[in-house]
Amino acid sequence: MSITLDLSRASASPAAPTTPALVNLSGLTRDGLREALIAAGVCAPEKAKMRSVQVWRWIHHHGVTDFAAMTNIDKETRARLEAACTLARPEIVERQISKDGTRKYLIRTAPGIEIEAVYIPDVGRAGALCVSSQVGCTLNCTFCHTGTQKLVRNLTAAEIVAQVQVCRDDLEEWPSPKEDRRLSNIVFMGMGEPLYNLDAVSDAIDIISDNEGIGLSRRRITVSTSGVVPQLQALGERTQAMLAISLHATNDPLRDVLVPLNKKYDLEQLMAGIRAYPGLANTRRVTFEYVMLKGVNDSPAEARALVKLIEGIPAKVNLIPFNPWPGTDYECSDWKTIEVFAAILNKAGFASPIRTPRGRDILAACGQLKSESEKRRASAIRKAEQAEDAAA
């Protein structure tokens, strides 16, 4: 049982001395890192650019979490870094490994702030990390488990980058390799709507793609959105990331139900925004994500409607067998139905791979992410309340 202390009346008393909080450097942008070193008194402004380059490489290329490891920085500067700053990783509350090799991390970045990230081997060039951009979600897509968790807040750029760092720690992938990476792709397809947190997402992509650090190509970073149309142009201009659209329906009445954001930005607006996405070309196709729901959106007529909807757009369609979760009313389409749907798309010239479900046994598959700790916390609160009532 948690206890909240009301300290609002304590202002009349002399304030107790407090120790300044250490500044965590591990998720700052280049500019933010340089400014933090100056503000913390680590170095003079005229030396901040040089020092920030050194520290940056140690953090993002070598993956160090101890200032003592920064051997090309003098001892006095390292002592000042140690006194004012930190490189601490967030807490890994739980790490699960699926029978298919998928790894799911439950990460606590602050008190009460827990997110999930999922590493999927053999996806993309070598392996992909599905990262979260928010704690919870506001979109309430009816087929998505994450949508049943209320939004707590946006993640910071540092909290997004931390998911990558945690995964690379686990994969023992430091220093940053240029070849033979196990983590080769980043997909913003975890908890939350990335375009409702574009500033932090953009900063995180800048950090992840920096050639003197982790060095992942922006063409191997994909941002998935349910269709926040006014932010599409800014996403392309600021990040040069690959675009994925969580589509799932070919008409407004059905999409209004499956993806309620459609009531605000309908398919006509969405398609216009996609066609105008910066850099869209045959070499930079948009990916349409389409979850296959039995008897809902999986008929041959729907497949033909999808072909008509995306006609002329450089695109591929990922067909996603629905991944069940506790309490859902939806079912996955039969495999034969999915194959017929895919054949219609293929005949029209659109690549339409059927995504192999990964990590279902640990609720790590697409649409299944929802912090199990949220349910555990709720259960603990109920038990504590019951115990209090029994004692009263």
C-alpha positions in Angstrom: 0.0 0.0 0.0 1.4 3.4 -1.0 1.3 6.4 1.3 1.3 10.0 0.0 2.6 12.6 2.4 1.1 16.1 2.3 4.0 18.5 2.8 2.1 21.6 1.8 2.3 23.1 5.4 6.0 22.5 5.7 7.0 25.7 3.9 7.0 27.7 7.2 9.8 25.5 8.6 13.4 25.9 7.5 14.0 23.8 4.4 16.2 20.8 5.0 19.3 20.8 2.8 18.8 18.7 -0.3 21.3 17.0 -2.6 21.0 18.2 -6.2 19.6 15.5 -8.5 22.2 14.0 -10.8 21.7 14.8 -14.5 21.3 11.7 -16.6 23.3 12.2 -19.8 22.4 9.0 -21.5 19.3 10.2 -23.5 20.2 13.8 -24.3 20.5 15.2 -27.8 23.9 16.5 -28.8 22.8 20.1 -28.0 21.3 19.0 -24.7 24.4 17.1 -23.7 26.6 20.1 -24.4 24.3 22.4 -22.4 24.1 19.9 -19.6 27.9 19.7 -19.2 28.1 23.5 -19.0 25.2 23.8 -16.5 26.7 21.1 -14.3 30.1 22.8 -14.2 31.8 19.9 -15.8 33.6 22.1 -18.3 33.9 25.7 -19.5 31.7 26.7 -22.4 34.6 26.9 -24.8 35.5 23.3 -24.1 31.9 22.0 -24.1 31.8 21.0 -27.7 34.9 18.8 -27.5 33.9 17.2 -24.2 30.4 16.5 -25.4 31.7 14.7 -28.5 33.9 12.5 -26.3 31.1 11.8 -23.8 28.6 11.1 -26.7 30.8 8.4 -28.2 31.3 6.7 -24.9 27.6 6.7 -24.2 26.2 5.8 -27.6 29.0 4.0 -29.4 30.6 2.1 -26.4 27.5 1.9 -24.3 29.3 2.7 -21.0 27.4 3.4 -17.8 30.5 4.3 -15.7 32.4 7.6 -16.2 35.6 5.8 -15.1 35.5 3.9 -18.4 36.0 7.2 -20.4 39.7 6.8 -20.6 40.4 9.6 -23.1 39.0 12.2 -20.6 41.2 13.4 -17.8 40.6 12.3 -14.2 39.5 15.7 -12.9 36.8 16.0 -15.6 35.7 12.5 -14.9 35.4 13.3 -11.2 33.2 16.3 -12.0 31.1 14.1 -14.2 30.7 11.6 -11.5 29.7 14.3 -8.9 27.1 16.0 -11.1 25.9 13.4 -13.6 24.8 9.8 -14.1 24.5 7.3 -16.9 22.1 5.0 -15.1 19.8 2.7 -17.1 16.2 2.4 -16.1 15.1 -0.6 -14.0 14.3 -3.8 -15.9 11.2 -5.0 -13.9 10.8 -8.2 -16.0 12.4 -9.8 -18.9 10.6 -12.6 -20.7 11.8 -14.8 -23.6 9.4 -16.5 -25.9 9.8 -20.0 -27.3 10.4 -18.3 -30.7 13.3 -16.1 -29.3 11.3 -12.9 -28.9 12.3 -10.9 -25.9 9.9 -8.7 -24.0 11.2 -6.1 -21.5 9.1 -4.4 -18.8 11.0 -1.2 -18.1 10.4 1.2 -15.1 11.7 4.6 -16.1 10.3 6.5 -13.1 8.0 5.7 -10.1 4.8 4.5 -11.6 6.0 4.8 -15.1 6.4 1.4 -16.8 6.6 0.5 -20.5 7.1 -2.5 -22.7 9.6 -3.0 -25.5 9.9 -6.1 -27.6 12.9 -7.5 -29.5 12.0 -9.7 -32.4 14.9 -11.7 -34.0 15.1 -12.4 -37.7 13.0 -9.3 -38.7 14.4 -6.6 -41.0 18.0 -7.1 -41.8 18.7 -9.0 -38.5 16.3 -8.2 -35.7 13.9 -5.4 -34.8 13.1 -3.6 -31.6 9.5 -2.5 -31.1 9.6 0.6 -28.9 6.9 2.5 -27.1 6.4 6.3 -27.3 3.8 6.7 -24.6 2.7 5.1 -21.3 -0.7 3.8 -22.3 -2.7 5.1 -25.3 -5.6 7.4 -26.1 -6.7 5.9 -29.3 -8.9 3.0 -28.0 -8.6 0.9 -31.1 -11.0 -1.9 -30.3 -8.8 -4.8 -31.5 -5.7 -3.6 -29.6 -4.9 -4.6 -26.0 -2.7 -1.5 -25.5 -5.7 0.6 -26.3 -7.4 -0.6 -23.1 -4.7 1.0 -20.9 -5.4 4.7 -20.2 -2.7 7.2 -21.2 -0.4 8.2 -18.4 1.9 10.5 -20.2 4.3 10.9 -23.1 7.7 9.4 -22.9 10.8 11.6 -23.0 13.4 11.2 -25.7 15.7 9.7 -23.1 13.0 7.1 -22.1 12.6 6.1 -25.8 16.4 5.8 -26.3 16.7 3.9 -23.0 14.6 1.1 -24.6 17.3 0.7 -27.3 20.1 0.8 -24.8 18.5 -1.8 -22.6 18.0 -4.2 -25.5 21.6 -3.7 -26.7 22.8 -4.4 -23.1 20.8 -7.6 -23.2 22.2 -8.6 -26.6 25.7 -7.6 -25.5 25.9 -5.4 -28.6 28.4 -2.8 -27.5 30.5 -1.1 -29.0 28.1 -0.3 -31.8 28.8 -2.7 -34.6 28.7 -1.6 -38.3 28.2 -5.1 -39.5 26.6 -8.3 -38.1 24.2 -6.4 -35.9 21.6 -8.4 -34.1 19.5 -5.2 -33.6 19.3 -3.7 -37.1 15.8 -2.1 -37.1 13.7 0.1 -34.9 9.9 0.2 -35.2 7.7 2.7 -33.3 4.9 0.2 -32.9 4.8 -0.3 -29.2 2.6 1.4 -26.6 1.2 4.8 -27.7 0.7 7.0 -30.8 4.1 8.3 -31.8 2.7 11.4 -33.7 1.1 12.6 -30.4 4.7 12.8 -29.1 6.5 13.9 -32.2 9.1 16.1 -30.5 10.4 13.3 -28.3 10.2 10.8 -31.1 12.1 13.1 -33.4 14.9 13.7 -30.9 15.1 10.0 -30.1 15.5 9.2 -33.8 18.3 11.8 -34.1 20.1 10.1 -31.2 19.6 6.5 -32.5 20.6 7.3 -36.0 23.7 9.5 -35.2 26.7 8.0 -37.0 29.0 8.6 -34.0 26.8 6.6 -31.8 24.3 3.7 -32.4 24.4 4.6 -36.0 21.2 3.0 -37.3 20.1 4.2 -40.7 16.9 6.2 -40.8 15.7 3.9 -43.5 15.7 1.1 -40.9 13.6 3.2 -38.5 9.8 3.0 -39.0 7.2 5.1 -37.3 3.7 3.6 -37.3 0.7 5.9 -36.9 -3.0 5.4 -36.7 -3.4 8.5 -38.9 -2.7 11.8 -37.1 -2.8 13.5 -40.5 -1.7 17.0 -39.5 1.6 15.6 -38.2 2.5 13.4 -41.2 4.4 16.2 -43.1 6.4 17.1 -40.0 7.2 13.5 -39.3 8.7 13.1 -42.8 10.6 16.4 -42.8 12.0 16.0 -39.2 12.9 12.4 -39.1 13.1 11.0 -42.7 11.8 7.8 -41.1 9.9 5.1 -43.0 6.1 5.5 -42.6 3.7 2.8 -41.6 -0.1 3.3 -41.3 -2.3 1.3 -39.0 -5.2 1.0 -41.5 -7.3 -2.2 -40.8 -10.4 -1.0 -42.8 -11.2 0.3 -46.3 -14.3 2.3 -45.5 -15.1 5.0 -42.9 -18.0 3.3 -41.0 -15.8 0.2 -40.2 -12.7 2.2 -39.5 -14.6 4.5 -37.2 -15.2 1.4 -35.1 -11.8 -0.3 -35.3 -9.7 2.9 -35.2 -11.8 5.7 -33.6 -9.3 8.3 -34.6 -10.8 7.9 -38.1 -13.8 10.0 -36.9 -11.4 12.9 -36.7 -9.3 12.2 -39.7 -11.2 10.1 -42.2 -9.8 8.0 -45.0 -10.0 10.7 -47.6 -7.8 13.0 -45.4 -5.5 10.2 -44.5 -4.8 9.1 -48.0 -4.2 12.7 -49.1 -1.7 13.0 -46.3 0.1 9.8 -47.2 0.4 10.8 -50.9 2.1 14.0 -49.8 4.5 12.3 -47.3 8.0 13.6 -47.9 10.4 11.2 -49.7 7.7 8.7 -50.7 8.9 6.7 -53.6 9.3 3.1 -54.9 12.5 2.8 -52.8 10.7 4.4 -49.7 7.3 2.7 -49.7 4.7 3.3 -47.1 3.6 0.1 -45.2 -0.1 -0.4 -44.6 -0.8 -2.6 -41.6 -3.9 -4.6 -41.8 -5.0 -6.9 -38.9 -7.1 -9.8 -40.1 -10.3 -10.1 -38.1 -12.6 -13.0 -38.8 -15.8 -11.9 -40.5 -15.0 -8.2 -40.0 -12.6 -7.0 -42.6 -11.3 -10.1 -44.3 -13.5 -10.8 -47.3 -12.4 -10.8 -51.0 -14.5 -7.7 -51.5 -12.5 -5.9 -48.7 -9.3 -6.9 -50.4 -10.4 -5.4 -53.7 -11.5 -2.3 -51.9 -8.1 -2.0 -50.4 -6.4 -2.3 -53.8 -8.6 0.6 -55.0 -7.9 2.7 -51.9 -4.1 2.6 -52.1 -3.9 2.6 -55.9 -1.0 4.7 -57.1 0.8 4.8 -53.7 4.2 3.2 -53.5 3.3 0.7 -50.8 3.3 -2.8 -49.4 0.6 -4.3 -47.1 1.5 -6.2 -44.0 -1.3 -8.7 -43.2 -1.3 -9.3 -39.5 -3.1 -12.4 -38.1 -5.1 -11.1 -35.1 -3.3 -11.9 -31.9 -5.9 -12.6 -29.1 -5.7 -11.2 -25.7 -7.8 -11.6 -22.5 -11.3 -10.1 -22.9 -11.3 -9.5 -26.6 -14.4 -10.3 -28.7 -12.4 -10.6 -32.0 -11.1 -13.8 -33.6 -8.3 -14.3 -36.1 -9.3 -14.9 -39.7 -8.8 -18.5 -41.0 -5.5 -19.0 -42.7 -7.1 -19.8 -46.1 -9.0 -16.6 -45.9 -5.8 -14.7 -45.3 -4.1 -16.4 -48.2 -7.0 -15.5 -50.5 -6.9 -11.9 -49.3 -3.1 -11.7 -49.9 -3.4 -13.2 -53.4 -5.8 -10.5 -54.5 -3.3 -7.8 -53.3 -0.3 -9.6 -54.9 -2.2 -9.9 -58.3 -2.7 -6.1 -58.1 1.0 -5.5 -57.7 1.2 -4.9 -54.0 3.6 -7.0 -51.9 1.5 -8.4 -49.1 3.5 -10.6 -46.7 1.6 -12.4 -44.0 3.3 -11.5 -40.7 4.2 -14.6 -38.7 2.9 -14.1 -35.1 5.9 -13.8 -32.7 5.9 -13.8 -28.9 2.2 -14.7 -28.5 3.0 -17.0 -25.5 4.4 -13.9 -23.6 1.8 -11.4 -24.9 4.5 -9.7 -26.9 2.8 -10.0 -30.3 1.4 -7.1 -32.3 -1.6 -5.5 -30.4 -0.9 -7.4 -27.2 1.4 -5.0 -25.3 0.0 -3.8 -22.1 2.0 -3.6 -18.9 1.2 -6.7 -16.9 2.4 -4.8 -13.9 -0.6 -2.5 -14.3 -2.9 -5.4 -13.6 -0.7 -6.6 -10.7 -0.7 -3.1 -9.2 -4.5 -2.9 -9.4 -4.7 -6.4 -7.8 -2.4 -5.3 -5.0 -4.4 -2.2 -4.3 -7.6 -4.2 -4.2 -6.1 -6.7 -1.7 -4.8 -3.9 0.5 -8.2 -2.2 0.5 -9.8 -5.6 1.4 -7.3 -6.1 4.2 -8.1 -2.6 5.6 -11.8 -3.2 5.4 -11.4 -6.5 7.3 -9.3 -4.8 10.0 -11.7 -2.0 10.5 
